[in-house]
Amino acid sequence: MTKRIGVIGTPGKWSTEALADALQARTGHRLVIDMARAVLDLDAGTLLCDGVDLCALDGLVLKKIAEDYSPDALDRLEMLRMAEAAGVRIFSPAENVLRLMDRLACTMTLRVADIPMPPTTISEDETAARAALARYGAAVFKPLFSTKARGMLLLEDGDPDADAQIAAFRAENPVMYIQKKADLSGHDLGMVFLDGRYLCTYARVSQTGSWNTTIHSGGKYAPYDPSPELIELGRRAQAPFGLTFTTVDIALTPEGPIVFEVSAFGGYSGAQKGCGIDAAALVAEHVLAEVST
């Protein structure tokens, strides 16, 4: 019997379409779901999207819950719990992804697991934020909901308008997440895992002199061969989250490796361009094996 697996993502985006293609090649069924179009009817017990009841599918793969991270994206994940309650397997489970969308929730889980991270201060108080900047010398102010360094602010203690910039940041981000700027030496790493199994590591290498190495800021992918100890650090970092597919962001600093975050959805493009690995195919095969048991 053909398994009906839907891909929750952004229609037209490469990684979403690649995953849908991989599932279609194996099942003959193709369904891309934009959660902005979903309708949850609690009385009827249905979660409809373009006429398809997601509660009637054999499985759902979460590639992207929203184009931009925001509290609204959390509500989309909550809606998916209706499908889970109906017995639909979701990869990764909605509640597991919920713990990653908010940067602070991810950070707290990593900290409790004793994962090395950059020095970090969280506060709503501008005086405390200014004191943290003075301690760190240079710091990155990060929104709690963002990807690819969007909305981040790099400040140095000596900046003459630091107080004004902190006030402006707080106006948009009442809970300020302040992280000491790390020495990335021009690159950082994405360590890829499938169901907790290590696949590969790619580097994001700065090409523009930007303080961050994201592809969004002009970085390029390159292969990287990590040590067994570094792989073990990545494994420990992703383990508490129970994700189907993920990437752990790691930086190598003069003080040793640090973890920035664990991705809710993983870097399909990085695995492909940096390591030559078809993550979409591997995820599709894993999901089909799981829903067939």
Order of alpha helices (4+ residues) and beta strands (2+ residues): beta-alpha-beta-beta-beta-beta-beta-alpha-beta-alpha-alpha-beta-alpha-beta-beta-alpha-beta-beta-beta-beta-alpha-beta-beta-alpha-alpha
